[in-house]
Each structure stands twice: as C-alpha cells, then as structure tokens.
Amino acid sequence: MMSMEIKGKTITIYGTENAGRALVVLNTYAGNGSDVWAECAALGCPPFTLAVVGNIDWDADMSPWECEPLSKNDTPCSGGADSYLALLTGEILPAVRERLSAPPAYTAIAGYSLAGLFALYAAYKTDAFSRIASASGSLWFPRFADFAENAPFARTPDCIYLSLGDTEAKTRNKILAPVQENTERLTAFYQSRGIPTVFELNKGNHFTDGAGRMARGIKWILEEK
C-alpha cells in the first residue's frame, strides 16, 4: 500500500505488485478503501491494482449538475463533476500510473452511491475508463437517465455493472423513488446497445454492506471477458 495527496485529495494505492494488470479507480465518501480491498481479497478477485481517492467534496465532485437537497437538513448538489473529472484524469491518474512499474492492462472506474453515478457519468466525458462498476448508484439523480440515453459515450464501455438494494426504491422521497426504475431502464438500454451490462439486486437498503456490494461489482468487471 502507498499513499499520496494531490490538490487536497488523498490517494491510496493497493496492489502495486499487480502492475500490468487492471487498474480500478474508486472514489470514496470516507476512509481509504481498505474495507473494499479486504472484501475483494475475500471474494477471490483476479489480481489488480486499486487506487482509492478520498477527501472528496461529495455533493460537488460527484454530481454532474445542480440538484436540490433531498431533505430539509441536507445540502444541495452543486454540479462539480466536470471540474473534479479534469483533476482525476489530468493529475491523479497520471500520478498513480507513475508509481506503477508497468502500465495497466486497462483502467476501470468504480463507485458507491453518488460515486456510482459519477462512474457512469465519467464514461460520457472521458475515454480514460473502459469498464464501470456502479454499486447502489444514485441513478435517481434528476434528468440523468434521459442524459444517459441521449448523450454519446466518449468511449463505449467494455462492460457495465449496476446494483441496488431491494428496499432503496421503497421511499416516500419523490426524488429518490425512481432509483430502481431508472437503473433497470439504463440496464436495458445499455444491453440494447450491445454493451455487456448486469443489474444485481441485493438485500437491504442503501446503507447495507456497502463494501461488499462494491467489491462484487469490481469482481464482475474484472472477470468479464
């Protein structure tokens, strides 16, 4: 494991001994991703390198455009994804690659919740990532499903993993309620485009087994041929 800091973001790299294999970039809300790395090991994931980016301004960096607060005491999303993506691809990714002894076979992006939304959004804005894992992704985000069906990918993904908890859509919150409908809609859309795409419905709510769900998504994209 090694770590560094770039423009206030903390980057922790696991599996540097696997240089030359896949590189998976994971944006995380809290912590350094050690729980996800441990779950990946427990699941028997193929050898890969994991670069975890933390200290993220969550409601800004992970949101593609502005969105009202989900509740009275919540903060709004301010739509800073493009700015953060420029930092990620322009400075963070090159710095990670410099610390590996061989170029990665390919680079994938993964994320949970809003970071899962960001992972999918990134594929429309940059060709840096060839595989996507969005676990319990915030695909309720207003206007995102329409955007995803109408905007061109910067690079058509090799495969896409989507998941949710089976109670996430069971909410009175009108903003959150479409999350499963939208996720299933985009699964069908990507499949119709010939992109290998899977949707996994897990037991529990949005906060159930986050590390395990993320690790299962990473395992799937690593093993997809």
Number of C-alpha atoms within 10 A of each C-alpha: 12 12 14 14 14 13 8 10 17 17 25 21 23 20 17 21 14 18 19 17 20 19 30 26 24 27 28 23 20 11 13 21 23 16 15 22 23 14 19 22 14 11 13 10 17 16 17 23 24 28 28 25 26 21 16 18 13 19 21 19 22 31 25 22 17 15 17 12 14 14 10 6 7 9 12 15 20 18 17 18 22 20 13 17 20 13 15 19 15 11 13 21 17 11 16 20 16 10 13 18 12 14 15 18 11 14 20 25 27 31 27 27 22 25 29 29 26 26 29 26 22 23 23 17 17 16 15 17 24 18 24 31 34 29 34 32 27 25 27 21 21 16 11 17 18 11 12 17 13 9 10 12 17 14 15 17 20 17 22 25 25 25 25 28 22 16 14 20 19 13 11 8 11 10 16 18 15 19 21 24 14 18 21 17 13 20 20 16 16 19 14 11 10 12 16 17 23 19 18 17 16 18 13 13 16 20 11 13 14 17 20 19 23 27 24 21 26 30 21 18 24 22 9 13 8
